[in-house]
Structures are given as structure tokens and as C-alpha cells.
Amino acid sequence: MNTKLWYAVPAASFCEAMPIGNGSLGAMVYGKVPEEYITLNLDTLWSGTGRRKELAIDKVALLHAKKLCMSGKYYEAQKIIEKKLLGQYNESYMPLGILRYQYCDVKEYTSYKRELDLEHAVVSTEFTYDRKYYRSEIFASYPDNAIILHFFCDTKKKLNVTFELESRLHSISMENGKNGITIIGNAPTHVEPNYVKSDNPIVYESGNLGMPFCCSMKVKIKDGMVHCVNGKVFVEKASEILVLLAASDGYQSDTIEIDFSMNNCIKKVDSIFQKVEKITYQQIMNRHLEDYQPLFKQSKLYLNEEDNGKTTDRRLKDFKEGASDFGLYCLYYHYNRYLLISSSRRGTQPSNLQGIWNESIRPVWSSNWTININTEMNYWLAGICNLTECFEPLLSMVEQISKVGQETAKNYFHCRGWVANHNVDIWRHTEPVSGMAKYAFWPMGGVWLSVQIYDYFKYTSDTELLEKRIYPIMKGAVQFSLDWLEKGQDGRYHTPLSTSPENTFRDWDEKECSVSYSSTMDISLIKELFKNYANASNILGIEDELLEQVRMKSLLLPEYQVGKNGQLQEWIEDFTEEDPAHRHFSALVGFYPGTIINIYDTPELIESVKHFLDRRLSYGGGHIGWSCAWLINFFARLGDGDKALRFLNNLLIKSSYDNLFDLHPPLGENEGEREVFQIDGNLGAASGIANMLLRSCYGRIELLPALPTQWENGEVTGLLAEGGIEVDIKWREGKLIAAGISTKYEKRVQVKYQNQVWNMYLKADKREIINCRFV
């Protein structure tokens, strides 16, 4: 089975290195010999001070902009927004530090290999020098909240290694006993986004007002000696070395504030060491595997694969040149699930634009949570790929955003409930940021997040979770939506100021514009939210005035429109788009990940969805990793497995680094742009693969709804259907031969494969088998 990435040379760059993480601590392992270089991250280490950024509210300007927009004066409304209604940029995710170590007596080496073992979540590096075998292992333990390194040589007392820690942030290094090093410091008080021109983009205010942090390592050895000199740890003549690395900062997740006490940071790190120092390497490893493997093993993909013995970079190169490699699809699926497990665990921050792996003080797009597609895409796989445990950080963040967003809804938009716009940082910024209306002004962020977290319930059927945590969030987003909607001259309720994220059109005066009213995305998201809220209310037995308002306004939302090219219209009018190959497919959010547009209830719209896709692709759309991943999901939902596979191939061929990280190219919109790793393409691709093999969003379980012709033989285990139903599927020669279905709760389900339908009664924890050998 394809669960290992391996290479015959060390990594030369960040996007050749191999990631490890426990949701909080992350590291990129280069595997360099004799001098290794490992970049470190901590999920809560951000620039900023925790001080609330109060936006000066111009109520008259907001009302004026809405009036202009609803009367068709879109460009004038946009200018008011950009002049008077935007705020400040949010903060940036910081690199923690760098761990360096050097084999003191190793020079020319042979038999080199570095490997990421997805089954064990361990990166190893091995080589031979002077007829001696050396091996190092590194992993991030969630149970022990530490990064663990283990060094071994097959000849006793031959390990001579030096270690040092450093940080690019303002920091100092100090010795920690005879066997450790600690760095302490502060993050910047402000960092301008990478796309903003500034003479002073990285700011450190006097008084150490940025986030305090502490990163520490300790060394344990078998045989030999260890001592510290000038901020380095020297190990001599050891047979084995165990390195423990822990970190903390001053972020207070319950209050979204900073504890500026450096002593408290140090104490938190010391408490981690006190627990982990008492146990052996094997015990630490066992605890790590007992935690990690149940998650990873919940779903596996097998295709007609063979072990070709090639390194991963060679496999990818050959694939790009046209070689067939079914195992590469499996490896990619398993790797992408690994990335979510490694970047999103209970008690951590959710996976951001780069998961938890960032090496830059000014990362691209601040490595924040961009909630007009990217954050949501990160979690599309959490349900269907059977990683519902990984939803928890997203739900926790949305709970916090919903509280901060109440003030923004009240003071900025004059609405009940809560709101968020397109960017969120660790300080839970919910106001429009600075810059341009096409991205900054998008008050549907809270609506989409509310729709996304409802998936957590749909895939678990946890009514207590729904009642106590998810429903209150949805209710606040519903209140905002009801108040934000305004009745137009056509008698329908519209969003009075609207954008289709980051896209622009030519208005009737040929001016480039982004603002209109009732973009298709706005209306789709509100329809999806209202539908989910009504369903949740029914499940919880709630009947109240708010629900009545939802029902009434649901009937009076704008209808979908089909444009002159047969496409689902993106805006309220059939404008000409400025960029017909635009990376966002916002108009189709009601089709995927939403279900408002579907083959059963709105069959008349499916052709317009296809025309939208065909038109966008004919101009070169889908050229960016996450955009390509969205296409995989679209075509899977359309039941077109061959087109879905085409874009999965494109993602691997055009948008993947050698370590299989997703590559985001420069957009050409700002100076200094560069290609960068962005995790959404990885995570969105995993959901796309799963959606080719299972569909459950329409009230039934559909098996192999979009199986690619090339995938003649295969098996997938542990996919999750809505309702928390686990599904295993096996097929041969493109036909289903068997499926296993199980659930924790008694359920009646309908299962469909092509023209065959099974109505089944599932008993709790009992696996039912469908045998289709003669289909």
C-alpha cells in the first residue's frame, strides 16, 4: 500500500522538505547530512498585540452605498466602500524557529534515504558513513505535545552531534542545564501582508508588546557525554540520542488575549518536559501511535497499484511525463489525510492557508484563514474521509468568531447576530480589511462558516453537539442574514451590497467593478444556511418566530438566473466578467459544496452549471491548485469521473511540489509575488477523490457515483456517509462487487448503485454486506 514518501537526496528547499505536526507544533524536516536544518512552527504564534482594532463607523456612508447599489449605481457604491467602509489588515502567522544539528565527524556518506512514513507519522533519515549505519527519526506527538528526535548508530559510542536553536524573531538563546537550550522572545507587534508596500512592514513596539514565546530542547543520551557551550549542546561518543523539543507562547485562547509573562511560557514548556522526560523513547512512540494510527487507519484507498521502487520525486516526474501510476493517487489521498490530522487536532488552531507550516515572517496572504473559500475547503474532507475529530478546531474558532462578530454586526452593519468578512486571524478579526472591495468587503464569511460546521453534525448525528454548540452559531448567522437582506422593487429580498469573492465585471459604463447586489454566491449561501437551520430546528424540536421569518424570506429570495451564454449567472445582472478564467467558482457554491442546486430538485439548472464550468475552463480556469481541487469535486458531483480524474491529474502534474505540497502560483496582481505552498489544494483534492467513490448528500448512499474509467479495479475503506455511516467499497473491471456498511446507531438507509437500490435497516455496530458479483 502506498503510504510512504521517500527520496534519495536531502531536500533543497522548504517545499521539498517533509512535514510533521501534532496540530500545534509543526516542523519541516530537510534530511540534510551532515548539517540538518528543521524549521519549526507553533500554531498560536502570530504577530499582533491582542488589542482590538476599533473601526470608525460611518453609518451615513453605509446607507448611501446600499442605496446607490440597489439603484444600479454599482461603481459609485464601490468607491464609497473603498473610501469609507474598509478597515485595517489583519495579522500574520509567524515562524517559531530553526533547529540545527550537525554530525561532527561525518563527511562523505552513501546509501542515503529520507522517508515520511504516513502509517506512523514519522520522518526518518538514514545513511552510511565509514561502514557505519546512521538513522534519525522525528515525529510530533499529540499526547505529549512535543517533537521527538531519536538518533541511532549501529556501532556503539559513535554519535558525535551538536545542536542549536535559533529564531528569526526578536529572541535570545540561553543554556538550560548541561543538556538543553532555550530561546525566548517576542513576535512582532504588527506585520503588513506580503502584498502591501511598506517602508516598515515588520514592527516591534518597545516594551515587548508582541506575543512572548519560548522554545526549548533537551537531550538525553545512552553512553557518552553531553554539555553546553555558547548556546550549543554537544554530544560525544553516544550510542543513542533522544531530543525532546517543546514550545509555548502567551496566547490565551479563552479570552483571545496575550499573557505577557515570559515566566508562564517557560513554566508551560517545563511542565511538558517533566512528563515526557520520565518515559523512554519507545513509550513515547507507543503513545504517539496509539493516538495517531486510529485516525489515519480509518480510511484507505487501494487501486491497481504495484510497488515500482521509485523515489517519490521520480514517480511524480514520470507521471508528469505521461507514465501511469495508480499508486500515486493512493499515496496522494493518504498524504492529504495525514496533512489534516497533522494540522488540526482538538485544542489546536484550525488548519490555516499553510496548515501549520510557514517559514516566512511575511508569509503570502499572511498565512491566515481566508474564509471566502480556502478555510472551508480545508475541511471538506473531514466528513467524507472519516476525520470528523479534525472538525473540532474549526468549530472552536467559529464559536470565537461568532462572539467577536456580534460587535461587528451591531456597530458596522447595524444587524443582529454575527458577521465575518473574508479574512480571520488569531485575534478573530471580523471587520472588512483594508485594500479593495472585491476581496475585503464580503459579509458572507460567517454564513459560509455556519454552513460548513453543520457538516460536523451531518457526519456525526451528534444532537448534543448540534444543540449546544452548532445551532447557536447558525442562529446568529441567520439573524444577521435576515437583517442584512432588504426588499427590492421586485418584491424579493436581496443582499444590498454584494461581491463575488475577488472577481470583477464590467458595468454598463465599461468600468471595472466588483460591487453589485445579490451575487449568486450570497443568495446560495443564505439559502443553504436557511435550509440547514430549518432542518436543525426540526431535529431539535424548535418552532419560533425566527424560524417563521426564515421560512417567509426563503420563499422570497432571488431566483437563479441563466446568462446569455447559457451559464449560471454570477451576478444579479448578466455582466461581462473582467477575467473569464477567474480562479474562484463562487457562483457554483450552491452546487458544491452546497446542495441547493442538485440533479433532483433543480434539474433545469444543471446544464447552466455545466455551461459555467465549460466557459470558465475554455478561458484557462482551474490553473491554481485549490481551484483545480474544486473542479475535481464539481465533476464528481456531476457524476463525471473521467473529468474529475482529468483535474486530479492536472493537480499532480501542474500544481504539486516534489513533497506533494500544493503549489499556488503568483496571481500577477502585486509586486514581489512568488509561488507558494497552500494546503487547501491538498485537502480539497482528498475530498474530490472520496466524492468520486461515494455520495450521500441527497438523502441516500450512492456507491461509485463518478468512478473514472481508468480506475478499473480498486477498493476503498472507511469513507463516511452523512449520518455517520461507514462505507467500504470494492470494485472490479469498473463494476461494484461488494460494499460493507456500518453505523454506531440504528438507522434505515437507502443504498444505490447505478439502477439498483437497496433499502436497508442497519443495526448499531453491525456491518452489513452488499454483494454485487453478478451486476
C-alpha positions in Angstrom: 0.0 0.0 0.0 1.2 3.5 -0.8 1.9 5.2 2.5 5.5 6.3 2.2 7.1 9.3 0.6 10.8 8.7 0.1 13.8 10.4 -1.6 17.4 9.6 -2.3 18.7 13.1 -1.7 18.2 15.7 1.0 15.6 18.5 0.5 17.0 21.6 -1.1 14.0 23.9 -0.2 11.0 24.2 2.0 8.7 22.5 -0.5 11.0 19.5 -0.8 11.2 19.0 3.0 8.8 16.7 4.8 6.1 17.9 7.2 5.3 16.6 10.7 2.8 18.1 13.1 0.5 17.5 16.1 -1.9 20.3 15.3 0.0 22.7 17.4 3.7 22.1 16.8 4.8 21.8 13.2 8.2 21.1 11.6 9.7 20.8 8.1 12.4 18.2 8.0 15.0 18.6 5.3 17.1 15.5 5.9 20.4 17.2 5.3 23.7 15.5 6.2 25.9 16.3 7.9 24.2 19.6 8.8 20.4 19.3 9.2 18.0 22.3 9.2 14.5 21.9 10.6 12.0 24.8 10.6 9.6 25.0 13.5 6.1 26.4 13.9 3.6 26.9 16.8 0.0 27.4 15.8 -0.8 30.3 18.1 2.4 32.3 17.4 1.2 35.4 15.5 2.1 39.0 15.1 -0.2 41.5 16.9 -0.9 42.7 20.4 -4.3 41.4 21.1 -5.7 45.0 21.1 -9.0 45.3 19.4 -8.9 47.4 16.2 -11.9 49.7 16.5 -13.2 50.6 13.1 -14.6 54.1 12.8 -18.2 53.5 11.7 -19.7 55.8 9.0 -23.4 54.9 9.2 -24.3 57.5 6.6 -21.7 56.1 4.1 -23.1 52.6 4.5 -26.7 53.7 3.9 -25.6 55.7 0.9 -23.6 52.8 -0.6 -26.6 50.5 -0.2 -29.0 53.0 -1.8 -26.6 53.5 -4.7 -26.1 49.8 -5.2 -29.8 48.9 -5.1 -30.4 51.5 -7.7 -27.8 50.1 -10.1 -25.0 52.6 -9.4 -22.5 49.9 -8.6 -19.3 51.7 -9.3 -20.3 54.7 -7.1 -21.2 52.3 -4.3 -17.9 50.5 -4.6 -16.0 53.8 -4.3 -17.8 54.7 -1.1 -16.9 51.2 0.3 -13.3 51.5 -0.6 -13.0 55.1 0.7 -15.1 54.9 3.9 -16.0 51.4 4.8 -12.8 49.3 4.9 -10.7 48.7 7.9 -7.1 47.5 8.7 -5.2 44.5 7.5 -5.1 41.6 9.9 -2.0 40.0 11.4 0.3 37.2 10.2 1.2 33.7 11.3 4.9 33.6 12.4 7.7 31.1 12.1 8.8 29.8 15.6 12.4 28.9 15.0 15.0 26.6 13.5 16.6 23.5 15.0 20.0 22.8 13.6 22.2 19.8 14.3 25.5 18.5 12.8 27.1 15.1 12.7 30.6 16.3 13.7 32.7 13.5 12.2 30.6 12.7 9.1 31.9 13.7 5.7 31.2 11.7 2.5 28.3 9.4 3.0 26.5 6.8 1.0 23.2 4.8 0.9 21.2 7.9 1.7 17.4 7.7 2.2 14.9 10.0 3.7 11.3 8.9 4.2 7.9 10.1 5.6 6.0 7.0 6.8 2.4 8.0 6.8 1.3 4.9 8.7 3.4 6.0 11.7 3.7 9.8 11.1 7.5 9.5 11.4 10.2 11.1 9.2 13.4 9.2 9.1 16.8 9.9 7.6 19.4 7.1 7.1 22.9 6.9 5.6 26.2 5.0 5.8 29.5 6.6 6.7 32.8 4.8 7.3 30.9 1.5 7.1 28.6 2.6 10.0 24.8 2.9 9.6 23.2 6.1 11.0 19.5 6.7 11.4 17.4 9.5 12.8 13.7 9.6 13.4 11.5 12.6 14.1 7.8 12.9 14.9 5.3 15.3 16.6 3.5 13.7 19.5 0.0 14.9 20.2 -0.4 13.1 23.6 2.9 14.6 24.8 2.7 17.9 22.9 6.4 17.6 21.9 8.6 17.0 18.9 10.7 13.9 19.4 14.0 13.1 17.7 15.9 9.9 18.0 19.4 9.1 16.7 20.9 5.7 16.3 24.2 4.3 15.1 24.8 0.5 14.6 28.3 1.0 16.2 28.2 1.9 19.8 29.6 5.3 21.0 29.9 6.8 17.6 27.3 9.5 17.7 29.0 12.9 17.9 26.4 15.6 17.3 26.0 19.3 18.1 22.6 21.0 18.4 21.4 24.6 18.4 18.2 26.5 18.4 17.6 29.9 16.8 14.7 32.2 15.8 14.4 34.9 13.2 12.1 36.8 15.6 13.5 39.0 18.3 14.9 36.5 20.8 17.7 35.4 23.0 19.2 31.9 23.5 20.3 30.5 26.8 21.5 27.3 28.2 19.1 25.1 30.0 21.2 22.9 32.3 24.0 20.9 30.8 21.8 19.2 28.2 19.5 21.8 26.9 18.9 25.1 25.1 16.0 27.6 25.4 15.2 30.5 23.2 12.7 33.2 24.4 11.5 36.2 22.5 8.6 38.2 21.2 6.7 38.2 17.9 6.3 41.5 16.1 3.5 43.8 17.2 2.4 44.2 13.6 3.3 42.7 10.2 2.0 44.1 7.0 0.7 41.5 4.5 3.3 40.5 1.9 1.3 42.2 -0.9 1.3 45.7 0.8 4.1 48.1 0.0 5.6 49.5 3.2 8.8 51.1 4.4 8.4 49.4 7.8 6.4 46.2 7.2 7.6 44.4 10.4 7.1 46.4 13.6 8.4 45.7 17.1 6.9 48.2 19.5 9.1 49.0 22.6 8.2 47.2 25.8 8.0 43.7 24.3 4.3 44.1 23.4 4.3 41.3 20.9 3.4 37.7 21.6 6.0 36.2 24.0 7.2 32.7 23.2 9.5 30.0 24.5 11.1 27.1 22.6 13.3 24.6 24.4 15.1 21.4 23.7 16.6 18.8 26.0 19.0 16.0 25.1 19.1 12.5 26.7 21.8 10.1 25.8 22.8 6.5 26.1 26.5 6.3 26.8 28.9 9.2 26.1 28.8 12.8 27.3 26.7 15.9 26.9 27.4 19.5 27.7 26.5 23.1 26.7 28.9 25.7 25.4 28.0 29.1 23.9 24.4 28.2 23.3 25.1 24.8 21.7 24.6 21.3 23.0 27.5 18.9 22.3 27.0 15.2 22.4 30.1 13.0 22.3 30.5 9.2 21.9 26.9 8.4 22.4 25.2 5.2 21.3 21.7 6.7 21.1 20.4 10.3 21.4 16.9 11.4 22.3 16.0 15.0 21.8 12.8 16.5 23.2 11.5 19.8 21.9 8.6 21.8 23.3 7.3 25.3 22.8 4.6 27.7 24.2 3.6 31.3 23.8 1.4 33.8 25.6 -1.8 33.3 23.6 -4.9 32.9 25.8 -7.4 31.1 23.7 -10.3 31.6 26.1 -10.1 35.4 26.1 -8.2 35.9 22.8 -5.6 38.0 24.7 -1.9 37.8 25.5 -0.4 36.7 28.7 2.8 38.7 28.6 4.5 36.8 31.4 7.6 35.1 29.9 7.9 33.0 33.1 4.5 31.5 32.4 5.7 30.5 28.9 8.8 28.9 30.4 6.7 27.1 33.0 4.4 25.6 30.4 7.4 24.2 28.5 8.9 22.9 31.7 5.7 21.1 32.6 5.8 19.3 29.2 9.4 18.2 29.8 8.6 17.0 33.3 6.1 14.5 31.9 7.9 13.3 28.8 11.4 13.1 30.4 10.2 10.3 32.7 9.4 7.8 29.9 11.5 6.0 27.3 11.6 6.7 23.6 9.7 3.5 22.9 7.0 4.5 25.4 6.7 8.0 23.7 6.5 6.3 20.3 3.8 3.9 21.5 1.7 6.7 22.9 2.1 8.6 19.7 1.0 5.6 17.6 -1.9 4.8 19.9 -3.2 8.3 19.3 -2.4 8.7 15.6 -3.0 5.4 14.0 -6.7 5.0 14.8 -7.3 8.3 12.9 -5.1 7.5 9.9 -6.3 3.9 9.5 -10.0 5.0 9.4 -9.8 5.2 5.6 -7.6 3.6 3.0 -7.6 3.6 -0.8 -6.3 0.8 -3.0 -6.1 0.9 -6.7 -4.5 -1.4 -9.3 -1.1 -0.5 -7.9 2.3 -2.0 -7.8 5.4 -1.0 -5.9 7.6 0.4 -8.7 10.6 1.0 -6.3 10.9 4.6 -7.4 11.5 7.6 -5.2 8.5 9.9 -4.8 10.1 12.8 -6.9 10.9 10.3 -9.7 7.3 9.0 -9.6 5.9 12.5 -9.9 8.3 13.4 -12.7 7.4 10.2 -14.6 3.7 10.9 -14.0 4.1 14.4 -15.4 5.7 12.8 -18.5 2.8 10.5 -19.0 3.6 7.4 -17.1 0.7 5.5 -15.4 0.9 5.3 -11.6 -2.3 4.3 -9.9 -0.4 4.1 -6.6 0.4 7.8 -6.8 -3.3 8.6 -6.5 -3.4 6.4 -3.3 -0.3 8.0 -1.9 -1.7 11.4 -2.5 -5.0 10.5 -0.8 -3.3 9.1 2.2 -0.9 12.1 2.4 -3.6 14.7 2.3 -5.5 13.0 5.1 -2.2 12.9 7.0 -1.8 16.7 6.5 -5.2 17.4 8.1 -4.5 15.1 11.0 -1.1 16.9 11.5 -2.6 20.4 11.3 -6.0 20.2 13.1 -6.5 18.4 16.4 -8.7 19.1 19.4 -7.3 22.0 21.4 -5.3 23.5 18.5 -6.0 26.2 15.9 -7.6 25.0 12.7 -5.6 24.5 9.6 -4.7 27.8 8.0 -3.6 28.6 4.5 -0.4 26.7 5.0 -1.7 24.2 7.6 0.8 24.9 10.4 4.0 25.1 8.2 5.3 28.5 7.4 8.9 29.7 7.2 8.4 33.4 6.5 7.8 36.4 8.7 5.7 37.9 5.9 4.0 34.8 4.6 1.9 35.0 1.4 -1.6 36.3 2.3 -0.4 36.4 6.0 -0.9 32.6 6.2 -4.3 33.4 7.7 -7.7 31.9 7.5 -9.3 33.1 4.2 -12.9 32.3 4.6 -14.3 33.0 1.2 -13.2 29.5 0.1 -9.9 28.4 1.4 -10.7 27.6 5.1 -13.9 25.9 4.2 -12.1 23.8 1.5 -9.6 22.7 4.2 -12.5 20.8 5.9 -14.4 19.3 3.0 -12.6 16.0 3.6 -13.2 15.9 7.3 -16.6 14.3 6.9 -16.4 12.0 3.9 -12.8 11.0 4.6 -13.7 10.0 8.1 -11.8 12.6 10.1 -14.6 14.2 12.0 -12.4 14.6 15.0 -10.4 17.2 13.0 -13.5 19.4 12.7 -13.1 20.4 16.4 -10.6 23.3 15.9 -12.7 24.8 13.2 -15.8 24.7 15.3 -13.9 26.2 18.3 -12.6 29.1 16.1 -16.1 29.8 14.7 -17.5 29.9 18.2 -15.0 32.7 19.0 -15.5 34.5 15.7 -19.3 34.5 16.3 -18.8 36.3 19.6 -16.4 38.9 18.2 -18.6 39.2 15.1 -21.6 40.3 17.2 -19.9 43.6 17.7 -19.1 44.0 14.0 -22.7 43.1 13.1 -24.1 45.6 15.5 -21.7 48.5 15.1 -20.8 48.2 11.4 -23.7 46.6 9.7 -26.5 47.5 12.2 -27.8 44.0 12.3 -28.5 41.3 14.9 -26.5 38.2 15.1 -22.8 38.0 14.0 -20.8 38.6 10.8 -17.3 37.9 9.5 -15.7 39.1 6.3 -13.1 37.4 4.1 -10.1 37.2 6.4 -9.7 36.0 10.0 -6.5 35.9 12.1 -5.7 34.7 15.6 -7.3 37.8 17.1 -10.6 36.8 15.4 -10.7 39.9 13.2 -14.2 40.1 11.7 -14.4 43.5 10.0 -13.6 44.2 6.4 -9.8 44.6 6.0 -8.1 47.3 4.0 -7.5 47.3 0.3 -10.1 46.7 -2.4 -13.8 45.9 -2.1 -13.5 42.8 -4.4 -11.9 40.9 -1.5 -12.2 43.0 1.6 -15.9 43.6 1.7 -17.7 40.2 1.9 -20.1 39.9 4.9 -21.0 36.3 4.0 -18.0 34.8 5.8 -20.0 33.9 8.9 -22.7 32.5 6.7 -20.4 30.1 4.9 -18.6 29.1 8.1 -22.0 28.3 9.7 -22.9 26.1 6.7 -19.5 24.4 6.9 -19.7 23.5 10.6 -23.1 22.0 10.1 -21.2 19.2 8.2 -19.8 18.3 11.6 -23.3 17.4 12.7 -24.3 15.8 9.4 -21.4 13.3 9.6 -21.8 12.5 13.3 -25.5 12.8 14.0 -24.5 14.2 17.4 -27.6 16.1 18.5 -26.0 17.3 21.7 -23.2 18.9 19.7 -25.8 20.4 17.4 -27.9 21.8 20.2 -25.2 23.2 22.5 -22.6 24.4 20.0 -23.6 24.4 16.3 -27.2 25.6 16.5 -26.4 28.8 18.4 -23.7 29.7 15.8 -26.2 29.1 13.0 -28.9 31.1 14.8 -26.6 34.2 14.9 -25.7 33.9 11.2 -29.4 33.5 10.4 -30.2 36.7 12.4 -27.6 38.6 10.6 -28.8 37.4 7.2 -32.4 38.3 8.0 -31.5 41.8 9.0 -29.0 42.3 6.1 -31.5 41.3 3.4 -33.5 44.2 2.0 -36.7 44.1 0.0 -36.2 45.3 -3.6 -38.5 46.8 -6.1 -39.1 43.3 -7.5 -40.6 42.2 -4.1 -37.7 39.9 -3.4 -35.1 40.1 -0.6 -31.6 41.0 -1.6 -28.2 41.4 -0.1 -27.9 45.2 -0.6 -24.1 45.3 -1.0 -22.6 42.2 -2.6 -19.4 40.9 -4.1 -18.5 37.6 -5.8 -15.2 37.0 -4.0 -12.2 38.6 -5.7 -13.9 38.7 -9.1 -14.8 41.8 -11.1 -17.1 42.6 -14.0 -17.6 45.5 -16.5 -20.6 47.6 -15.6 -22.8 49.2 -18.2 -20.4 52.1 -18.4 -17.5 49.7 -19.0 -16.0 50.4 -15.6 -14.3 47.5 -13.8 -16.4 46.8 -10.7 -16.9 44.2 -8.0 -19.9 45.5 -6.1 -23.5 44.8 -7.0 -26.4 43.4 -5.0 -27.4 39.8 -4.5 -24.5 37.9 -6.1 -25.3 34.3 -6.8 -22.9 33.2 -4.1 -24.6 35.4 -1.5 -28.0 34.0 -2.3 -26.8 30.4 -2.5 -25.1 30.6 0.9 -28.1 32.2 2.6 -30.4 29.6 1.0 -28.1 26.8 2.3 -28.0 28.4 5.7 -31.8 28.8 5.9 -32.3 25.2 4.8 -29.8 23.8 7.4 -31.3 26.0 10.1 -34.8 24.7 9.3 -33.6 21.1 9.4 -31.7 21.6 12.6 -34.7 23.3 14.2 -36.9 20.3 13.3 -34.4 17.9 14.7 -34.2 19.8 18.0 -38.0 20.4 18.1 -37.7 24.2 17.9 -40.6 26.2 16.5 -40.3 30.0 17.0 -40.7 33.4 15.3 -37.2 33.3 13.9 -37.9 30.1 12.1 -41.1 31.7 10.7 -39.0 34.6 9.4 -36.6 32.1 7.8 -39.5 30.3 6.0 -41.0 33.5 4.8 -37.8 35.1 3.4 -36.6 31.8 1.9 -39.6 31.9 -0.4 -38.8 35.5 -1.4 -35.0 35.2 -2.1 -34.0 35.9 -5.7 -34.3 33.1 -8.3 -31.2 31.7 -10.0 -30.7 33.3 -13.5 -29.2 31.9 -16.6 -27.0 34.2 -18.7 -26.6 34.8 -22.4 -24.0 32.1 -22.7 -26.2 29.5 -21.0 -24.2 29.8 -17.8 -25.4 30.1 -14.3 -25.2 33.9 -13.8 -22.6 35.1 -11.3 -24.2 38.5 -10.6 -27.6 39.9 -10.4 -27.2 41.2 -14.0 -25.5 39.4 -16.8 -22.3 41.4 -16.8 -19.2 40.5 -18.8 -16.6 39.2 -16.4 -13.3 41.0 -16.3 -11.4 37.7 -16.0 -13.3 34.9 -17.7 -10.7 32.4 -16.4 -11.0 33.5 -12.8 -9.8 31.1 -10.1 -13.0 31.3 -8.0 -16.1 29.4 -9.0 -18.2 31.3 -6.5 -21.5 31.2 -8.5 -21.5 27.4 -8.1 -21.2 27.2 -4.3 -24.9 26.1 -4.2 -24.0 23.1 -6.3 -20.8 22.1 -4.4 -20.2 22.1 -1.5 -23.8 23.1 -1.2 -26.8 21.1 -2.3 -29.4 23.8 -3.1 -28.7 23.2 -6.8 -28.9 19.5 -7.5 -30.0 16.9 -10.1 -33.2 16.1 -8.2 -34.7 19.4 -7.1 -33.3 21.8 -9.7 -32.5 19.6 -12.8 -33.2 22.6 -15.0 -30.1 24.4 -13.6 -27.6 21.5 -14.1 -27.0 22.5 -17.7 -26.3 26.0 -16.6 -23.8 24.7 -14.1 -22.0 22.8 -16.9 -22.0 25.8 -19.2 -20.5 27.9 -16.4 -17.7 25.3 -16.0 -17.2 24.9 -19.7 -16.9 28.6 -20.3 -14.6 29.2 -17.3 -12.3 26.3 -18.4 -12.3 27.4 -22.1 -10.5 30.5 -21.0 -8.0 28.6 -18.9 -9.6 28.5 -15.5 -8.7 25.9 -12.9 -5.0 26.8 -13.2 -4.4 27.2 -9.5 -4.1 24.2 -7.1 -7.2 24.8 -4.9 -9.2 25.9 -7.9 -8.3 22.7 -9.6 -9.3 20.8 -6.5 -12.7 22.4 -6.5 -13.1 21.2 -10.1 -12.5 17.6 -9.0 -15.4 18.0 -6.6 -17.6 19.6 -9.1 -17.2 16.9 -11.7 -17.5 14.2 -9.0 -20.8 15.7 -8.0 -21.9 15.8 -11.7 -21.1 12.1 -11.9 -18.3 12.6 -14.5 -15.5 10.6 -13.1 -13.3 11.0 -16.2 -13.3 14.8 -16.0 -12.8 14.6 -12.2 -9.7 12.5 -12.9 -8.5 14.9 -15.5 -8.3 17.6 -13.0 -6.8 15.4 -10.3 -4.1 14.7 -12.9 -3.7 18.4 -13.6 -3.3 19.0 -9.9 -0.5 16.4 -9.6 1.2 17.5 -12.9 0.9 21.3 -12.7 0.4 22.1 -9.1 2.4 19.8 -6.9 5.9 20.2 -5.4 8.2 17.1 -5.0 6.9 16.7 -1.4 3.4 16.7 -2.9 2.5 20.0 -1.3 0.1 22.0 -3.3 1.7 24.8 -5.4 -0.1 28.2 -5.6 1.4 30.2 -8.5 1.7 34.0 -8.5 -1.5 35.8 -9.4 0.2 38.7 -11.2 -1.7 41.3 -9.1 1.1 42.6 -6.9 4.8 43.2 -7.0 7.0 40.6 -5.4 4.6 37.7 -5.8 6.0 34.2 -5.7 4.8 30.6 -5.9 4.0 29.2 -2.5 2.7 26.2 -0.7 -1.0 26.4 0.1 -2.7 23.4 1.8 -6.3 23.9 0.5 -5.4 22.2 -2.8 -4.2 19.1 -1.0 -7.2 18.9 1.3 -9.7 19.7 -1.3 -8.2 17.0 -3.6 -8.8 14.4 -0.9 -12.5 15.2 -0.7 -12.6 15.1 -4.5 -11.2 11.6 -4.6 -13.7 10.5 -2.0 -16.6 12.1 -3.8 -15.8 10.1 -6.9 -16.4 7.0 -4.9 -19.3 7.9 -2.5 -22.2 10.4 -2.5 -24.6 10.8 0.4 -25.8 14.4 0.2 -29.2 13.7 -1.4 -30.7 11.5 1.3 -29.3 8.2 0.1 -25.9 6.5 -0.2 -24.7 6.3 -3.8 -21.8 3.9 -4.5 -19.2 4.8 -7.1 -21.2 7.8 -8.5 -18.2 9.1 -10.5 -15.8 6.2 -10.9 -13.1 7.1 -13.5 -12.9 4.7 -16.4 -9.2 4.2 -15.8 -9.7 3.1 -12.2 -10.9 -0.4 -13.3 -10.0 -2.2 -10.1 -9.9 -0.9 -6.6 -11.1 -0.8 -3.0 -11.7 2.0 -0.5 -12.4 1.5 3.2 -13.8 3.8 5.8 -15.4 6.5 3.8 -18.1 8.3 5.8 -21.6 9.0 4.6 -23.8 11.6 6.1 -25.4 10.2 9.3 -22.1 8.8 10.5 -22.3 5.7 8.3 -19.0 4.0 7.4 -18.8 2.5 3.9 -16.3 0.1 2.3 -16.4 -0.4 -1.4 -14.7 -2.9 -3.7 -14.9 -3.0 -7.5 -13.5 -5.0 -10.4 -13.5 -4.1 -14.1 -15.3 -0.9 -13.4 -18.2 -2.7 -11.6 -19.2 -2.8 -7.9 -18.7 -6.3 -6.5 -19.2 -5.7 -2.8 -19.8 -3.0 -0.2 -19.8 -3.0 3.6 -21.9 -0.6 5.5 -22.0 0.0 9.3 -23.0 2.7 11.8 -22.9 3.3 15.5 -26.6 3.9 15.7 -29.7 2.0 14.3 -30.7 3.5 11.0 -32.8 2.9 7.9 -30.8 3.8 4.8 -31.2 3.6 1.1 -28.2 2.5 -0.9 -28.0 3.0 -4.6 -25.6 1.7 -7.3 -26.4 2.6 -10.9 -30.0 1.3 -11.3 -30.1 -0.9 -8.2 -31.5 0.3 -4.9 -31.3 -1.4 -1.5 -33.5 -0.3 1.4 -31.6 -1.4 4.5 -32.1 -1.5 8.2 -28.7 -1.1 10.0 -28.2 -2.3 13.5 -25.8 -0.5 15.7 -22.2 -1.6 15.3 -23.1 -4.4 12.9 -21.6 -4.4 9.4 -24.0 -5.2 6.5 -22.6 -6.6 3.2 -23.9 -5.9 -0.2 -22.8 -8.5 -2.8 -23.0 -7.5 -6.4 -20.8 -10.1 -8.1 -23.4 -10.6 -10.8 -24.3 -7.0 -11.5 
